[in-house]
């Protein structure tokens, strides 16, 4: 097999990539808001180096697919398996059962080179926060591994079609870059999460590096300036990406181009040395570059396990610096004693491939075993087993499902009385906060003979051109919510037998996000006015004789996940002493919910058929907010109530909030609320 000549500047570029990622994730250098683009630089480097090896063998007719995979296994698997094993062991001591279960699943997918698919399906609004998943960074490794499965065969096909003519092969590879970029840009505009995680939508970045193999080297010019210009532009493009991009920007798409093109300009072979190449070749840069793979593997689990130990808190500057130094130490040891020996060891290709497949299969089985055992819940006291995971706390069995003409053709959850037989029908309409109120309303509805259909779609006020929302990972949200709103309004207009409409959403979270025309004009005051306008307009459209509309307000929100602290004293998980930041609940109530409740009262005063339930006004009194009822902790996360609360707790909670009053024909219009006069 062909050996490539060593390029120290590429190791230096690896150092730039990995340190951008590390410093960004650890928060050591706040200015590096786009440090995540270091992964894109890695993709370009990998595409260039891997293609260089393949092409060198194809040109002399010595390419072996088995030999290629042997190289990849010896390069990738040993360090990866060490980190997977260490993470599974650490998870037993640092993670609660639900998080440990997720770690087991993600380890199995990572071993199978499918981590990107796992995290595509298991990261989002309603899953564990992505920055607390110990193996999240494995998605990029899986993208590369999936690329390696296809790219050698595709290159061989290109060589066959082009009869080894470099210009034609370059054109075909260029078509992959352009076509892949076009697909990535299109998908980023409609489904950025898929564009971020899926290999075929990231392949253009690796193909861009591959394209450099087929381009003529940059010629050495008489002018020093002309020699330096490409690499200087490359550095500038990378700097622009690292310093100006942030999580708020749409990514990857076109925003991934500067870092990728910058890396390509630095990598592009040239006839002479450059100042940038010399700087990248300095010993310190080469050292970090040599250990960059192991450093990338270690940095994220170390950071995440620390954050679990710290109940989710981010490390201070000093702690982050110490953790980063520890990661560099671990990376060096892994490179010295795992990576290097594995690369030097000689064995027949089929032996290496067979051994590698057996090793990753063992790791996958270990991960699946942790998941199958539900993360060893016996580490929790029996009294809090029902808080062992986010999934467990969200469990609630819907009694029946029905289809409703006019709404999208699927089944909707109905609770309370039978939908077909009930004399009084209701629709509970909203987002995930409608979901968390359903189990609380259920016992009230059952006693009153009320059938409630859960229309869990979007906040009902979102309407294109009037009340808009822009989220980087949900670019079509306003359009989709406008459509679901239109269908719901038309259905309710045609169904006078639906006597009650309950509106529940994360109103206080929505307020600073909504805008009318220009997203740059978003503010809490404008958002509150827009929310009030949107609700008034919706109520006018929903008005019908005998129909009552109830707005259910928010519960107060935590500043950070309360579950680890709530369970700390009931588990053997390693966690530093912590105290529930309950003061944050009341601060949120004062700042965000009290003005919102005033807006709800103004709406109720304006419409005789509107009533309001204001949970936070009941839960927050005397500078504090209730978090438990009886012996049950009420919250699932920072802003949702547990759906698996025992029925007695649900009944008591509904009674305390005055939810039973919604079934009384002449009930007062301000249910369960204490005026906010403090």
VENBELRA-V124132 format. One line per field, one symbol per residue. phi: phi as a letter, one per 20 degrees, with the letter a starting at -180 (. if undefined). burial: + if it has 24 or more other ideal C-beta (glycine too) atoms within 12 Angstrom, else -. A space follows every 50 residues. Layout:
phi = ???
burial = ???
This chain:
phi = .fdeffdffffffgfgfffffffffemfdffefdfffgfffggfgfgfff fgfffgfffdmdfcfffffffffffdfgffffffffffffgfeddfgfff fffgfffffffemcffffffeccqgddgggfddfdgffgfffgffffffd fgfffffffffelmegfffgfffgfffffffffffffffdbfffffeeff edffffffffgffeefffffdfegfffeggfffgfffffgffedfbffef belffefgfffgfffffggcfbfcffffffefgfffffffeffffffeff gffffffffelnffffgfffffffffffffffffffddffgffffdafgf fffffffffffffffffffgffelmlfffdfgfcffdfbffffefaeffb ccdcgoegfbedfccnefffdffdcccedrdfffgfegfffgfffffemd edeedecbgfefbgndcdcccgecfegffffffffffffffffecffeec cddbbegfffgfeebecdgfefaffffffffffffffffgfegbgneddc eefeefdeebgefgffdgfdceffbfgccgffffffffgffdegffffff fffffecfedcccdgffeedblmbcfcccmddfeeebfbdefeegfggff ffffffemffffeefdffedflddgedf
burial = ------++++++++++++++++++++++---+++++++++++++++++++ +++++-++----+-+-++++++++++++++++++++++-+++-+++++++ ++++++++++++++++++++-++-++++++++++++++++++++++++-- ++-+++-++---------++-+++-++--++-+++-+++-++++++++++ +++++++++++++++--+---------+-++-+++-+++-+++-+---++ ++++++++++++++++++++---+-++-+++---++++++++++++++++ +++++++++++++-+----+--++-+++-+++-++--++--++------- -++--+--++--++-+++-++--++++-++---+++++++++++-+-+-+ -+-+--+----++++++-+--+-+++++++++++++++++++++++-+-+ ++++++++++++++-+++++++++++++-+++-++++++-++--+--+++ ++++++++++++++++-----+-+-++++++++++++++-++----++++ ++++++++-+++++++++-++-+-+--+-+++-+++-+++-+++++++++ +-++--+--+++++++++++----+++++--++++++++++++++---++ ++++-++++++++-----+++++--+--
